[in-house]
Amino acid sequence: MRVQGSGRFGSRAALLAGSVALVVAVATCAKPSGVATVGDEPSLRVALVAGGSEARVGGTGTVGAMVGGTVRFRLSRGEEVRITPDGRAVRVSGAASGRYERVTFVSLDRSRFVTVGGKPYRGVVEVYVSGGGVTAVNEVSTEAYLAGVINAEMGRRARGEEAALEAQAIVSRTYALKSRGKYASNGYDLRATVSDQAYTGVSSESEQGWQAVRATAGLALTYDGELITSFFSSTCGFSTASPEEVFRFGRRLPYLRPVSDAHAGGHYCDISPHYRWTVEWGGEDLTRILRETVPSVLGVERAAIDQLSDVRVQRTGPSGRVVEVRIGVGRGEIPVFGPDLRSVFRQPDGRRLGATGFQLAVDKSGGRVVRVRASGAGWGHGVGLCQWGAVGRARAGQDARTIVSTYFPGTRLERLY
């Protein structure tokens, strides 16, 4: 069930509805928060479209399009305009047309929303040119943003699994607040994709998600007084990973270290559909894939993959994940390290490998590889919160505080606003 939870921008919309000329203060991108402090709930600027070829903006009610602090035109319910880049300005086409440096769209009807690409969003939407393309930014309160993230990331959960949603709310809030100013040069804090966090606005809200947000309002994770870097992924498989195993930046952070997901009789994340998996390649198919991925990912010339004589795990990391694979070719060996493994060893259908927690079985004939099987555990990078593990822990009776303190050892849970 979708609900229209009460947020800070509901009152803004009511004020706008009664005004003929008004000014909306569209905040510039905030600086990173650094040291955690208690204060007012901040707003976030989330890029729904980032440097795209167009954006389509409308509303579920009457929408006012503001330029320079005054309403330049209005859109009726269901009406939509197409916005494209025009030099350093945007070109608006549709029922209203014109060329503007930037346009801010605000719902003029209480409990109605601005839409981008047909999806409704709380708050306001500002459109301008950045990086040579159209950028559409949703300015929204932190808690309303989270309500559009929780179910997009975790799906709908059954009764008894609420603690997992609350844990996700804490981790996602921490990530969002830590990310303020991340893309300051482009005018926003976060992107609405899994490159940051999946955010789909009102369409993914639910009463269950709002309850998780309200139950954890203002709570975030800190270490030594600063917001932590709160990674999360689908399924750890057996243990979470350390950053240096799977990320290029390779920083060792005391609260991001391998955490076992085991319990008596199994693992908390063994309820995941990706808990265990197998991928198999024929020798010729794998050679063809490597001839595409090794040059693009590693910068090694395609001609180096002349024949495939061996594929073996060379090293594993602190969590047990693979951190180096050696590919045997005619002129020697090509090393592939943890951050590149999932992109180099693409699945036969073109998708990235699910995780780096795997074992290899290699069949050879006449000195050539004829078949390779990867038997894997988990899904995603594995650092930080294990989402399916959180669900399993919630089913076992653990509360959100216990879940987040387990996956981020040594951190403190603090109320920031």
C-alpha positions in Angstrom: 0.0 0.0 0.0 1.3 3.4 -0.9 0.8 6.2 1.5 1.4 10.0 1.5 3.4 10.4 4.7 3.6 13.8 6.3 6.8 15.6 5.4 8.3 19.0 5.6 7.4 19.8 2.0 3.7 19.2 2.5 3.5 22.6 4.3 5.6 24.2 1.6 3.1 23.1 -1.1 0.3 24.5 0.9 2.0 27.9 1.1 2.7 27.9 -2.6 -0.9 27.1 -3.5 -2.1 30.4 -1.9 0.6 32.6 -3.5 0.6 34.4 -6.8 4.2 35.4 -6.8 6.5 33.6 -4.4 10.1 32.8 -3.8 11.4 29.3 -3.2 14.9 29.2 -1.7 16.5 26.3 -3.6 19.4 25.4 -1.4 22.8 25.0 -2.9 24.5 21.7 -2.4 25.5 21.4 1.2 29.1 20.7 2.3 29.9 17.3 3.7 28.7 17.0 7.3 31.9 15.5 8.8 31.5 15.6 12.5 28.0 14.6 13.6 26.0 17.2 15.4 22.4 17.5 16.5 20.4 20.0 14.5 17.5 20.5 12.1 16.6 17.8 9.6 18.5 18.7 6.5 17.3 18.5 2.9 19.0 16.5 0.2 19.4 17.2 -3.5 19.0 14.0 -5.5 19.7 13.8 -9.2 16.9 12.0 -10.9 18.4 12.7 -14.3 22.1 13.5 -14.5 23.4 15.1 -17.7 20.8 13.4 -19.8 19.5 14.2 -23.2 16.0 15.1 -21.9 13.8 15.2 -18.8 10.0 15.0 -18.8 8.3 16.9 -16.0 4.7 17.1 -15.0 2.5 16.6 -11.9 -0.2 14.6 -10.2 -1.9 18.0 -9.6 -1.3 21.6 -10.6 2.4 22.4 -10.9 4.0 25.8 -10.9 7.2 26.4 -12.9 9.3 29.0 -11.3 12.0 31.1 -13.0 13.8 33.8 -11.0 11.5 33.4 -8.0 8.2 33.9 -9.8 5.8 31.4 -11.4 6.4 31.6 -15.2 3.9 29.0 -16.2 1.7 26.3 -14.8 1.0 22.7 -15.7 -2.4 21.1 -15.1 -2.8 17.6 -13.7 -1.3 15.1 -16.1 0.3 17.7 -18.3 3.9 17.2 -19.1 6.7 19.2 -20.7 9.9 18.0 -22.4 13.1 19.7 -21.3 16.3 19.4 -23.4 19.7 21.1 -23.2 20.2 24.3 -25.3 23.7 25.5 -24.8 24.0 26.5 -21.1 20.2 26.8 -20.7 17.3 24.4 -20.9 14.7 24.4 -23.6 11.1 23.7 -22.5 8.8 22.2 -25.1 5.1 21.3 -24.8 2.1 23.4 -23.7 4.6 25.9 -22.3 7.7 26.7 -24.2 10.8 28.8 -23.6 14.5 28.9 -22.9 15.6 29.4 -19.3 18.8 29.1 -17.3 17.0 26.9 -14.8 13.4 26.1 -13.9 12.1 24.9 -10.5 8.9 22.9 -10.5 6.6 22.9 -7.4 3.3 21.2 -6.7 0.6 23.9 -6.1 -1.8 21.3 -4.7 -1.6 19.9 -1.3 -0.8 16.2 -1.2 0.1 16.2 -4.9 3.5 15.8 -6.4 5.8 16.8 -9.2 6.6 14.0 -11.6 9.8 13.2 -13.5 9.6 10.5 -16.1 6.0 9.8 -14.9 7.1 9.0 -11.3 5.9 11.3 -8.5 8.3 12.9 -6.0 7.9 14.9 -2.9 9.6 18.3 -2.5 10.6 20.4 -5.5 12.4 19.6 -8.8 15.0 21.9 -10.3 16.1 21.4 -13.9 19.2 22.9 -15.4 22.2 22.0 -17.6 25.2 20.2 -16.2 27.9 18.3 -17.9 26.4 19.2 -21.3 23.1 17.6 -20.6 19.9 18.1 -18.6 20.0 17.5 -14.9 16.8 17.2 -12.9 17.3 17.4 -9.1 14.7 16.6 -6.5 15.2 18.7 -3.3 13.5 16.7 -0.5 13.7 16.3 3.2 16.0 13.5 4.4 13.2 11.4 6.0 11.0 11.7 2.9 14.0 10.6 0.8 14.5 7.6 3.0 10.8 6.6 2.6 11.5 6.4 -1.2 14.6 4.3 -0.6 13.7 1.7 2.0 11.4 -0.5 -0.1 13.3 0.2 -3.3 16.3 -1.4 -1.6 14.7 -4.0 0.6 11.4 -4.8 -1.0 8.2 -5.4 1.0 9.0 -7.4 4.1 6.8 -9.9 6.1 5.6 -9.4 9.6 8.5 -10.0 12.0 11.1 -8.6 9.6 10.5 -4.9 10.5 13.9 -4.7 12.3 15.6 -5.3 8.9 13.9 -2.3 7.4 14.8 -0.2 10.4 18.4 -1.3 10.1 18.3 -0.3 6.4 16.8 3.1 7.3 19.7 3.8 9.7 22.3 2.7 7.2 20.7 4.6 4.3 20.3 7.7 6.4 24.0 7.5 7.4 25.0 7.1 3.7 22.8 10.0 2.6 24.1 12.4 5.2 27.7 11.4 4.7 27.2 12.0 0.9 26.1 15.6 1.2 28.2 17.6 -1.2 29.5 14.5 -2.9 28.6 15.9 -6.4 28.9 19.6 -5.4 30.3 20.6 -8.7 27.2 19.3 -10.4 24.8 20.8 -7.9 23.5 17.7 -6.1 24.3 15.3 -3.3 23.2 11.9 -4.5 22.1 10.0 -7.6 18.8 8.1 -7.6 20.4 4.9 -8.8 22.3 2.0 -7.2 25.5 3.9 -7.8 24.4 5.5 -4.6 21.0 4.2 -3.4 17.9 3.2 -5.3 15.4 6.0 -4.9 12.1 6.0 -6.8 10.1 8.6 -4.8 6.5 8.2 -3.8 6.0 5.2 -6.1 8.0 2.9 -3.8 6.7 4.2 -0.5 4.7 2.0 1.8 3.3 2.4 5.3 5.8 -0.3 6.4 8.7 1.8 5.0 7.5 5.0 6.6 7.2 3.2 10.0 10.8 2.1 9.7 11.8 5.7 8.9 9.8 7.1 11.8 11.0 4.5 14.3 14.6 5.5 13.5 14.1 9.2 12.9 17.4 11.1 12.9 19.5 8.1 13.9 22.8 7.5 12.1 26.1 5.6 12.7 29.2 7.4 13.8 32.8 6.4 14.6 35.1 8.8 16.6 32.4 11.4 16.2 32.1 11.3 12.4 29.5 9.7 10.2 30.8 6.4 8.8 30.9 5.2 5.3 28.0 2.8 5.4 28.2 0.3 2.6 25.6 -2.4 2.1 24.9 -5.2 -0.4 22.4 -7.9 -1.0 23.9 -11.1 0.3 27.3 -11.7 2.0 27.1 -15.5 1.7 29.1 -16.4 4.7 30.9 -13.3 5.9 31.1 -9.6 5.1 34.1 -8.4 3.2 36.8 -5.9 4.0 37.0 -2.9 1.6 40.5 -3.7 0.3 39.3 -7.0 -1.0 36.7 -5.6 -3.4 37.2 -1.8 -3.8 39.9 0.1 -5.6 40.4 2.7 -2.9 41.5 -0.1 -0.6 41.2 1.8 2.7 41.1 -0.2 5.9 38.4 1.2 8.1 38.1 -0.2 11.6 34.3 -0.6 11.4 34.4 -2.3 8.0 36.0 -5.6 8.6 34.9 -9.2 8.0 31.9 -10.2 10.1 30.8 -13.8 10.1 27.1 -14.3 9.3 27.1 -17.8 10.7 24.7 -19.1 13.4 24.0 -22.6 14.7 23.0 -24.6 11.6 23.7 -22.1 8.9 24.0 -18.4 8.0 21.6 -15.6 8.5 21.6 -14.8 4.8 20.9 -18.4 3.7 17.3 -17.3 3.0 18.6 -15.3 0.0 17.9 -16.5 -3.5 21.5 -15.7 -4.2 23.0 -17.4 -1.2 24.7 -20.0 -3.4 25.1 -20.0 -7.2 27.0 -21.6 -10.1 28.3 -20.2 -13.3 29.8 -22.4 -16.0 31.7 -21.4 -19.2 32.9 -23.5 -22.1 36.6 -22.9 -22.9 35.8 -21.1 -26.2 33.0 -19.0 -24.6 35.3 -17.9 -21.8 38.1 -17.1 -24.2 35.7 -14.9 -26.2 34.5 -13.1 -23.1 38.0 -12.5 -21.8 39.1 -11.1 -25.2 36.4 -8.4 -24.7 36.8 -7.7 -20.9 40.5 -8.0 -20.3 41.4 -5.2 -22.8 38.5 -2.9 -21.6 39.0 -3.5 -17.9 42.7 -4.2 -17.5 44.1 -2.4 -20.6 45.8 -5.6 -21.8 45.9 -6.0 -25.5 43.4 -8.4 -27.0 46.1 -10.3 -28.9 47.4 -11.5 -25.5 44.4 -13.8 -25.1 45.6 -16.1 -27.8 44.8 -19.3 -26.0 43.5 -20.2 -22.5 45.8 -22.7 -20.8 44.8 -22.1 -17.2 42.5 -20.2 -14.8 43.2 -20.5 -11.1 42.7 -18.7 -7.8 46.0 -17.3 -6.7 45.0 -15.6 -3.4 42.1 -15.1 -1.1 41.6 -12.2 1.4 40.7 -11.8 5.1 37.1 -12.8 4.6 37.9 -15.8 2.3 36.9 -14.0 -0.9 39.1 -14.3 -4.0 41.5 -11.3 -4.3 43.6 -12.6 -7.3 43.0 -14.9 -10.2 45.7 -15.9 -12.7 44.7 -16.4 -16.4 47.2 -18.6 -18.2 47.8 -17.6 -21.9 50.3 -18.3 -24.5 52.9 -15.7 -23.4 52.5 -16.2 -19.6 49.9 -15.2 -17.0 47.6 -12.3 -16.6 46.7 -11.4 -13.0 43.2 -10.2 -12.2 42.6 -8.6 -8.8 39.6 -8.4 -6.5 38.1 -5.0 -7.7 38.2 -6.3 -11.4 37.1 -9.9 -11.0 33.4 -9.4 -11.4 33.8 -7.3 -14.5 36.4 -9.5 -16.2 34.7 -12.8 -15.6 31.4 -11.9 -17.1 28.7 -14.5 -17.1 27.7 -16.1 -20.5 24.7 -13.8 -20.7 26.9 -10.7 -20.2 26.1 -9.9 -16.6 28.8 -9.3 -14.1 29.8 -12.2 -11.8 27.6 -12.2 -8.7 30.3 -11.9 -6.1 34.0 -12.7 -5.5 33.4 -15.4 -2.9 33.8 -18.4 -5.2 35.8 -21.5 -6.0 36.9 -22.6 -9.4 36.9 -26.0 -11.0 38.8 -26.2 -14.3 38.7 -28.9 -16.9 41.6 -29.1 -19.4 42.4 -31.1 -22.5 45.6 -31.0 -24.5 46.9 -28.1 -22.4 43.9 -26.0 -23.1 41.0 -25.0 -20.8 37.8 -26.7 -22.0 35.4 -25.8 -19.1 35.4 -23.6 -16.0 32.9 -23.7 -13.2 32.6 -21.0 -10.5 30.7 -22.1 -7.4 29.9 -18.9 -5.5 28.4 -17.6 -2.3 26.6 -14.3 -1.9 25.7 -11.4 -4.2 27.3 -8.0 -4.4 30.4 -6.6 -3.0 29.7 -7.9 0.5 31.0 -4.9 2.5 29.0 -3.6 5.5 25.3 -4.4 6.0 24.2 -7.8 4.5 20.6 -7.0 3.6 19.4 -10.7 3.5 21.5 -11.3 6.6 19.6 -8.4 8.3 16.3 -10.1 7.4 17.5 -13.4 8.8 18.6 -11.7 12.0 15.2 -9.9 12.3 13.5 -13.2 12.0 15.7 -14.5 14.8 14.5 -11.7 17.0 17.4 -9.2 16.8 16.5 -5.5 16.8 17.8 -2.9 14.5 20.4 -1.6 16.9 21.9 -5.1 17.3 21.9 -5.6 13.6 23.7 -2.4 12.6 26.2 -2.7 15.5 27.0 -6.3 14.4 27.7 -5.3 10.8 29.5 -2.1 11.7 31.5 -3.1 14.8 32.8 -0.3 17.1 30.3 2.3 15.8 27.9 4.4 17.8 24.2 5.0 17.0 23.5 8.7 17.5 20.5 10.9 17.0 21.6 13.8 14.7 18.2 15.7 14.6 
